Amino acid sequence: MKMHRSAVQVLGAVALGSMLSCTSPSMAPRHAATPEAAAKPAGLDTTYAALAAQGGHVFALNPGESAVRIFAFRAGQAARVGHNHVLSAPKFTGYFYLPPAGAASGRFDLEFRLDELEIDRPELRATYGPAFASVLNTAAIQGTRDHMLGSDNLEADRFPFVRVHSAQIAGETPKFAARVEVELHGQKREMTIPLDVTGLPGSLHVGGSFVLRQTDFGAKPYSVLGGLIAVQDEVVVEFALAAR
């Protein structure tokens, strides 16, 4: 079956939008957030100022020295004509609290806006090898953004924030396991992720990755033409966070 290039790009854009409505395989539903709650800033500055007053150290994450990446993958019988995608969050707010008792007694929060995501920057795609080597034009990238943030997918106008809040931290430097609550598209889920933490107490470097699955979030993986073009259920989130 022969398809016009622009049609494939539009279908790929729709697929990515659907794909990002997702959660982790180990996530358990908590409760849905209302649009009003999702639209409000978390008040992290005030929260962590209060923690600092209790003693210990508060680290403010630096977006300029950090990276948050989201990887979405093509699927289906015609996957070879589709594209993988890389999204990044150049702006975010995040804090880590290190109490006198140590990191395992601490907490962290991270939040960013969906409408501030960067999609398929050519120089970023070029760093991830052949699977991301294709160059997408401006129209295809804008189509991806429109579908991803629109009313049929993540509804960024109603639910602009993605938030990650630590519920419990276990382990010892440099290896930790954090139970976190993730808020996305007006819903909250819990999952456990591994963290590599170095630099304490003078600085902070946190690295890790985890998988979000759309079916665990109650979303059906996108597909068209009887699965000819589709997206994989899994989305990979990778992060390297720094603070001084």
TIMAR-786647 format. One record per residue (C-alpha): residue in one letter; x, y, z. Coordinates in pm, whole numbers, padded with zeros to 5 digits, always signed. Example, Ala and Ser with C-alpha at 12.3 -4.5 7.8 and 13.67 -1.06 7.14 Angstrom:
BEGIN
A+01230-00450+00780 S+01367-00106+00714 
//
This chain:
BEGIN
M+00000+00000+00000 K+00147+00338-00103 M+00083+00645+00114 H+00159+01014+00054 R+00442+01140+00276 S+00238+01424+00430 A-00041+01180+00522 V+00206+00958+00702 Q+00343+01257+00893 V-00005+01364+01003 L-00089+01010+01113 G+00240+00997+01303 A+00154+01323+01474 V-00186+01192+01584 A-00018+00873+01706 L+00224+01062+01927 G-00053+01265+02083 S-00241+00948+02172 M+00073+00778+02293 L+00155+01029+02561 S-00169+00964+02754 C+00002+00698+02961 T+00120+00565+03292 S+00357+00308+03434 P+00311-00072+03442 S+00358-00066+03818 M+00123+00227+03879 A-00188+00185+04091 P-00477+00433+04050 R-00516+00688+04329 H-00771+00952+04236 A-00851+01191+03956 A-00750+01554+03985 T-01003+01818+03887 P-00917+02060+03605 E-00902+02341+03860 A-00653+02153+04078 A-00440+02056+03778 A-00424+02415+03658 K-00290+02556+03984 P+00084+02578+04057 A+00185+02343+04333 G+00325+02622+04556 L+00660+02446+04569 D+00854+02762+04661 T+00647+02806+04978 T+00653+02436+05064 Y+01030+02404+05041 A+01096+02735+05218 A+00907+02588+05513 L+01114+02269+05495 A+01437+02471+05488 A+01331+02642+05810 Q+01325+02300+05977 G+01696+02245+05911 G+01886+02048+05651 H+01938+02158+05288 V+01698+02251+05010 F+01821+02213+04650 A+01648+02398+04365 L+01685+02201+04042 N+01851+02391+03757 P+01685+02334+03415 G+01992+02475+03238 E+02210+02196+03377 S+01942+01925+03360 A+01757+01719+03099 V+01411+01562+03089 R+01344+01350+02778 I+01038+01155+02661 F+01076+00891+02388 A+00779+00767+02183 F+00805+00476+01937 R+00643+00378+01608 A+00463+00045+01558 G+00232-00138+01317 Q+00288-00322+00989 A+00398+00004+00824 A+00612+00120+01115 R+00908+00176+00886 V+00732+00474+00724 G+00656+00629+01063 H+00886+00810+01304 N+01008+00779+01659 H+00989+01103+01858 V+01188+01286+02125 L+01025+01542+02352 S+01205+01753+02610 A+01109+01984+02897 P+01344+02286+02883 K+01152+02458+03164 F+01051+02302+03493 T+01036+02368+03865 G+01186+02115+04104 Y+01320+02085+04457 F+01491+01823+04672 Y+01496+01842+05051 L+01786+01679+05234 P+01703+01668+05608 P+01963+01613+05882 A+01854+01247+05896 G+01977+01183+05540 A+01843+01145+05187 A+01618+00849+05264 S+01418+01082+05491 G+01396+01355+05229 R+01146+01443+04958 F+01140+01590+04609 D+00896+01746+04365 L+00913+01819+03994 E+00660+01989+03768 F+00651+02113+03410 R+00393+02238+03161 L+00282+02035+02860 D+00253+02346+02645 E+00623+02422+02704 L+00750+02087+02574 E+00993+02095+02282 I+00917+01835+02015 D+01169+01668+01784 R+01448+01927+01793 P+01678+01820+01505 E+01999+01861+01705 L+01853+01650+01986 R+01724+01375+01756 A+02069+01353+01597 T+02222+01243+01928 Y+02015+00923+01953 G+02133+00730+01649 P+01962+00573+01346 A+01625+00515+01514 F+01582+00893+01544 A+01788+01001+01243 S+01498+01116+01022 V+01453+01493+00994 L+01094+01611+01046 N+00970+01929+00884 T+00804+02218+01065 A+00453+02116+00958 A+00493+01762+01093 I+00628+01891+01425 Q+00345+02143+01461 G+00093+01872+01375 T+00235+01656+01652 R+00205+01943+01898 D-00152+02027+01797 H-00275+01670+01833 M-00083+01600+02153 L-00212+01909+02335 G-00560+01912+02185 S-00900+01815+02320 D-00874+01455+02194 N-00555+01383+02388 L-00379+01559+02677 E-00606+01865+02692 A-00328+02102+02792 D-00570+02390+02827 R-00748+02204+03110 F-00456+02004+03251 P-00137+02198+03173 F+00088+02046+03441 V+00275+01719+03478 R+00382+01670+03839 V+00599+01413+04017 H+00594+01399+04397 S+00794+01161+04614 A+00590+00963+04864 Q+00876+00754+05008 I+01249+00713+04950 A+01447+00399+05037 G+01813+00307+04997 E+02152+00467+05055 T+02381+00689+04848 P+02424+00651+04554 K+02136+00405+04491 F+01778+00478+04591 A+01426+00355+04518 A+01160+00625+04525 R+00787+00569+04542 V+00639+00861+04352 E+00298+00997+04267 V+00267+01109+03904 E-00005+01351+03794 L-00081+01358+03421 H-00394+01455+03226 G-00593+01509+03544 Q-00517+01170+03700 K-00271+01050+03962 R-00087+00718+03979 E+00185+00572+04199 M+00496+00389+04086 T+00844+00304+04215 I+01151+00419+04023 P+01527+00369+04078 L+01746+00677+04126 D+02121+00738+04106 V+02204+01023+04346 T+02552+01177+04377 G+02715+01498+04493 L+02551+01533+04834 P+02566+01733+05049 G+02736+02013+04853 S+02552+01959+04525 L+02296+01724+04376 H+02291+01506+04065 V+01998+01268+04008 G+01969+01032+03713 G+01724+00764+03613 S+01455+00648+03374 F+01120+00473+03381 V+00847+00346+03151 L+00495+00482+03119 R+00230+00263+02955 Q-00085+00415+02810 T-00298+00107+02876 D-00221+00134+03247 F-00357+00487+03225 G-00678+00363+03064 A-00583+00480+02714 K-00581+00264+02401 P-00260+00275+02194 Y-00323+00468+01874 S-00362+00279+01547 V-00520+00340+01206 L-00602+00133+00900 G-00642-00185+01097 G-00309-00139+01276 L-00111-00060+00962 I+00026+00247+01139 A+00031+00242+01518 V+00230+00337+01823 Q+00384+00123+02091 D+00216+00115+02430 E+00534+00206+02616 V+00686+00553+02648 V+01035+00594+02799 V+01105+00890+03030 E+01470+00968+03099 F+01609+01239+03327 A+01937+01386+03452 L+01875+01656+03711 A+02127+01889+03873 A+02126+02142+04157 R+02388+02330+04358 
//
